Amino acid sequence: MHRILILGGGFGGVYAAMRLQSRLRHRPDIDVTLVSRDNYFLFTPMLPQVATSSVDTRHIVQTIRRICPRVKLLQAEIETIDFATRTVTISHAEGHRHQLGYDQLLLAVGGVTNYFGLPGVAEYSLPIKNLSDAIRIRNHALDMLEQAELEDDAALRKQLLTFVVAGAGFAGVETAAELDIFVRRAAKQYRNFTAADIRTVILDAQSRVLPELSEQLAAFTQATLEKRGMEVRMGVRVRSADAEGIDLADGTRIATRMFVWAGGVAPNPVIAALPCTNPRGRIEVDQNLAVPGYAGIWAIGDCAEVASAPGAKPYPPTAQHALREGEHVADNMIALADGKPLKPFAFTMIGQMANLGERSAVAMVGGFKISGFPAWWLWRTYYLSRIPTLERKIRVALDWTLDLLFSRDTVKLSMPSDVRMEDGSHGQRN
Ligand SMILES: Cc1cc2nc3c(=O)[nH]c(=O)nc-3n(C[C@H](O)[C@H](O)[C@H](O)COP(=O)(O)OP(=O)(O)OC[C@H]3O[C@@H](n4cnc5c(N)ncnc54)[C@H](O)[C@@H]3O)c2cc1C
């Protein structure tokens, strides 16, 4: 039995698994196992919409067992990878450990949130990387509104109604735009303040929003957000954060109790200890997506550095690259198992889009710059087509339709960590 082990159930790992299962249908001699922290695949492009109630939490996730029924899924934490013994140590939440052997290993563990070591930022900001982050953002935003409702002190109320997002890349802009829509619409249900009291700020050290897109589209984005009443502060660096606000490098301070951090992606610690990581903490692969010098080891997605040619700039860490690398590496893994030649990976980016909500978006597709409603329609059509399974596509389409007809859900479901115990302490998050 030839054993293929995939680490990571995100865009790279799951698309590799899907390709392997479809190509290995009649190959009982090859076993495919996938290990991931969660038993579901998360469709990250819609995470900001989950954080702000326009799409239901469960509709942007799908169980990996349903998408890849012929792949063995192990829901576990990946602890260590040992190339010398060709084993991976994994552990279940309950604490029991297992060792898995492999003949070929695919590293697709993605990245983690990068706080750049800024004092207080990891402690006092909310990241937007996974599903629980989105749920926490939504709950925290609602909590701010609830607290503002009972607050008589005008300065404190102002602080509670100030929402800050740091990072004006795709994730930051989409999160800030959706968060602003969510809290302004929700404000109609409260008595102690109105939408006009809400202050939403997006800031970044870069000189403009969405630097990956053209200046024209960045200007459109900034103008759209400002027209809605948002504050866009570019060229300003976060220096530190605490429970009461954020200090900026220009000497100013923003008093806030809700600070979302979308400032960047850092290497996954699970691969940091490997001998093949480069000084940036990522794994450089060759044209075939193989790790040079390590037979049968492959890396793709956000944890890898994949370049179109030796010495060329690496492809950006996006889902559209990770999923294509996943499909391509699956073909090469089968080729390696069968002793056939490997094929080099090449991909020309189709385009990039950012959803600004309220039927507006920006997109650069095939050199064309599109903004406003046509870009929004394109964003929705494209991403709806990419969500795995017809059932989830229908559910998301229904959520969007209902969002046009009804106000957004503002029910705040407590997480175990939010639960107030009888003695006044807070419950433990499990
Ligand atoms: C809010 C947001 C919006 C985005 N929007 C877009 C977009 O519109 N378009 C686009 O192209 N890209 C977008 N991206 C980027 C895109 O999500 C990533 O580039 C893509 O997910 C990378 O795929 P990956 O497989 O490398 O990593 P991931 O998708 O991050 O998958 C990594 C997997 O490994 C698992 N894992 C990691 N460490 C461990 C461990 N120690 N043990 C067990 N499991 C582990 C994780 O749980 C996860 O399942 C967005 C990202 C975010 C956060």
The ligand as an SDF file (V2000), in Angstrom:
LIG
                    3D

 53 58  0  0  0  0  0  0  0  0999 V2000
  -11.1310   36.7030    5.8040 C   0  0  0  0  0  0  0  0  0  0  0  0
  -10.3910   36.1440    4.6320 C   0  0  0  0  0  0  0  0  0  0  0  0
  -10.8610   36.3860    3.3470 C   0  0  0  0  0  0  0  0  0  0  0  0
  -10.1830   35.8750    2.2420 C   0  0  0  0  0  0  0  0  0  0  0  0
  -10.6790   36.1310    0.9940 N   0  0  0  0  0  0  0  0  0  0  0  0
  -10.0540   35.6110   -0.0690 C   0  0  0  0  0  0  0  0  0  0  0  0
  -10.5940   35.8270   -1.3730 C   0  0  0  0  0  0  0  0  0  0  0  0
  -11.6130   36.4970   -1.5310 O   0  0  0  0  0  0  0  0  0  0  0  0
   -9.9450   35.2730   -2.4260 N   0  0  0  0  0  0  0  0  0  0  0  0
   -8.8030   34.5210   -2.2750 C   0  0  0  0  0  0  0  0  0  0  0  0
   -8.2600   34.0190   -3.2810 O   0  0  0  0  0  0  0  0  0  0  0  0
   -8.2660   34.3160   -1.0550 N   0  0  0  0  0  0  0  0  0  0  0  0
   -8.8610   34.8350    0.0440 C   0  0  0  0  0  0  0  0  0  0  0  0
   -8.3320   34.6280    1.2910 N   0  0  0  0  0  0  0  0  0  0  0  0
   -7.0560   33.8970    1.4220 C   0  0  0  0  0  0  0  0  0  0  0  0
   -7.2860   32.3900    1.4040 C   0  0  0  0  0  0  0  0  0  0  0  0
   -8.2060   32.0270    2.4080 O   0  0  0  0  0  0  0  0  0  0  0  0
   -5.9750   31.6590    1.6390 C   0  0  0  0  0  0  0  0  0  0  0  0
   -4.9990   32.0900    0.7190 O   0  0  0  0  0  0  0  0  0  0  0  0
   -6.1830   30.1610    1.4820 C   0  0  0  0  0  0  0  0  0  0  0  0
   -7.1100   29.7110    2.4400 O   0  0  0  0  0  0  0  0  0  0  0  0
   -4.8770   29.3930    1.6230 C   0  0  0  0  0  0  0  0  0  0  0  0
   -5.1400   28.0280    1.5370 O   0  0  0  0  0  0  0  0  0  0  0  0
   -4.2490   26.9780    2.3270 P   0  0  0  0  0  0  0  0  0  0  0  0
   -4.7880   25.6180    2.0030 O   0  0  0  0  0  0  0  0  0  0  0  0
   -2.8160   27.2240    2.0860 O   0  0  0  0  0  0  0  0  0  0  0  0
   -4.4710   27.3250    3.8540 O   0  0  0  0  0  0  0  0  0  0  0  0
   -5.8110   27.3340    4.6920 P   0  0  0  0  0  0  0  0  0  0  0  0
   -6.9920   27.4740    3.8330 O   0  0  0  0  0  0  0  0  0  0  0  0
   -5.5780   28.3230    5.7830 O   0  0  0  0  0  0  0  0  0  0  0  0
   -5.8590   25.8730    5.3070 O   0  0  0  0  0  0  0  0  0  0  0  0
   -4.9430   25.4130    6.2640 C   0  0  0  0  0  0  0  0  0  0  0  0
   -5.6010   24.2620    7.0000 C   0  0  0  0  0  0  0  0  0  0  0  0
   -4.6550   23.6660    7.8620 O   0  0  0  0  0  0  0  0  0  0  0  0
   -5.2190   23.4690    9.1460 C   0  0  0  0  0  0  0  0  0  0  0  0
   -4.1390   23.5320   10.1260 N   0  0  0  0  0  0  0  0  0  0  0  0
   -3.2070   24.5020   10.2710 C   0  0  0  0  0  0  0  0  0  0  0  0
   -2.3680   24.1920   11.2860 N   0  0  0  0  0  0  0  0  0  0  0  0
   -2.8000   23.0090   11.7970 C   0  0  0  0  0  0  0  0  0  0  0  0
   -2.3690   22.1650   12.8570 C   0  0  0  0  0  0  0  0  0  0  0  0
   -1.3040   22.4620   13.6070 N   0  0  0  0  0  0  0  0  0  0  0  0
   -3.0630   21.0400   13.0910 N   0  0  0  0  0  0  0  0  0  0  0  0
   -4.1370   20.7160   12.3440 C   0  0  0  0  0  0  0  0  0  0  0  0
   -4.5850   21.4560   11.3180 N   0  0  0  0  0  0  0  0  0  0  0  0
   -3.9340   22.5950   11.0480 C   0  0  0  0  0  0  0  0  0  0  0  0
   -6.1900   24.6500    9.2990 C   0  0  0  0  0  0  0  0  0  0  0  0
   -7.1500   24.3940   10.2870 O   0  0  0  0  0  0  0  0  0  0  0  0
   -6.7690   24.7330    7.8920 C   0  0  0  0  0  0  0  0  0  0  0  0
   -7.8160   23.8260    7.7280 O   0  0  0  0  0  0  0  0  0  0  0  0
   -9.0000   35.1100    2.4220 C   0  0  0  0  0  0  0  0  0  0  0  0
   -8.5290   34.8570    3.7150 C   0  0  0  0  0  0  0  0  0  0  0  0
   -9.2190   35.3560    4.8070 C   0  0  0  0  0  0  0  0  0  0  0  0
   -8.6980   35.0560    6.1920 C   0  0  0  0  0  0  0  0  0  0  0  0
  1  2  1  0
  2  3  1  0
  2 52  2  0
  3  4  2  0
  4  5  1  0
  4 50  1  0
  5  6  2  0
  6  7  1  0
  6 13  1  0
  7  8  2  0
  7  9  1  0
  9 10  1  0
 10 11  2  0
 10 12  1  0
 12 13  2  0
 13 14  1  0
 14 15  1  0
 14 50  1  0
 15 16  1  0
 16 17  1  0
 16 18  1  0
 18 19  1  0
 18 20  1  0
 20 21  1  0
 20 22  1  0
 22 23  1  0
 23 24  1  0
 24 25  2  0
 24 26  1  0
 24 27  1  0
 27 28  1  0
 28 29  2  0
 28 30  1  0
 28 31  1  0
 31 32  1  0
 32 33  1  0
 33 34  1  0
 33 48  1  0
 34 35  1  0
 35 36  1  0
 35 46  1  0
 36 37  1  0
 36 45  1  0
 37 38  2  0
 38 39  1  0
 39 40  1  0
 39 45  2  0
 40 41  1  0
 40 42  2  0
 42 43  1  0
 43 44  2  0
 44 45  1  0
 46 47  1  0
 46 48  1  0
 48 49  1  0
 50 51  2  0
 51 52  1  0
 52 53  1  0
M  END
$$$$
